[in-house]
Amino acid sequence: MSIPVVHQLALNESPYPPLPSVRRAMRRAVAQAHRYPQFYPDDLTERIAVWCRVAPDHVAVGSGSVGVALQLLQAVMEPGDTMVYAWRSFDAYPLLADMVGARPVPVPLSPDGHQDLGALLAAFDHRTRVVVLCNPHNPTGTLVTTDRLAAFLRQVPRDVTVLLDEAYVEFAGGSVPDPLALLDAHPNLLVLRTFSKAYGLAALRVGYGLGAPGLIGRIRRRQLPFGINTVAAAAVKASLRAGSELRRRVETVIAERERLRRELGALGWHIGPGHANSVWLAAPDPIDDGAVALTDAGVLARHYPGEGLRLTVGSREANDAVLAALAGVGVRCP
Ligand SMILES: Cc1ncc(COP(=O)(O)O)c(C=O)c1O
């Protein structure tokens, strides 16, 4: 008999449902559901541009950040081209490469869970058109610092697009590089962001890319007409008006992440600094036993057998359930 899932901590979602003001905006939009949305999401694009302090021609909105990533690959890759990325990482990268007929080139993470920038560059071949950096990294939560990102961008040839996936940037608490400052210097850079994580709108599928106008124009040409639905657009606009409430939620998630890290550390688990809305437990700690204990406690985590456990930071109650479950798993000292 399978054990019911009480706490869903496997997909790096927000533990919070949409804010009341966002729900009101969604309800108003639902009442207009017999009308089409804008042919292309121009209003939403403008709002996001104002909020990011860039011109609208620097912004492409899509169906989640994965939708924008697919539009990018469709724009810059031909069948047989290669896409380089660190691995383990977000499951969608190889799937997206496959969708455009590209060859995925996974490059192992360093033993401490960092993306190995030198190894990524060394993996380029004459068919490489895209390199992905995930910052903060999924699943390990590690960060590429400003200096290292700048040096990396200087070394990437102009005919290779850098897809800088910042799905978790809000949880890094200001310690991430400011990529917007890099956009004009690097016309081959696309910064990918999402309303699915910190903004808690994962079901509504809105993400966006920031880049130089030439690249953004090519990405927009792959935009599905009527592709962003009215309810989602209304929710995002309302979220942009609720910045301070959402920031408080993010601060709570960060505080809970640090509590989990401290308390798991006190239990003997070895956990490095993490900058996303998750905590990464890695082998040789007993992660497979941990996965069993979590399942028995009704906690669904992301388990990579023999490799690691990624735990989304949940509500306080969910995090307490994690701590209680993992307290019963013996961790050997190094
Ligand atoms: C690194 C990374 N990028 C993108 C996404 C997906 O974001 P979206 O919901 O905007 O498509 C995820 C979701 O888990 C992710 O981990």
The ligand as an ORCA input file, in Angstrom:
! r2SCAN-3c Opt
* xyz 0 1
  C      16.448     25.688    -13.036
  C      15.015     25.739    -13.441
  N      14.662     26.467    -14.492
  C      13.375     26.546    -14.877
  C      12.385     25.858    -14.208
  C      10.983     25.896    -14.704
  O      10.428     27.109    -14.584
  P       9.070     27.460    -15.287
  O       7.981     27.000    -14.399
  O       9.149     28.947    -15.392
  O       9.016     26.842    -16.640
  C      12.704     25.085    -13.117
  C      11.646     24.343    -12.404
  O      11.868     23.530    -11.561
  C      14.052     25.013    -12.729
  O      14.438     24.265    -11.693
*
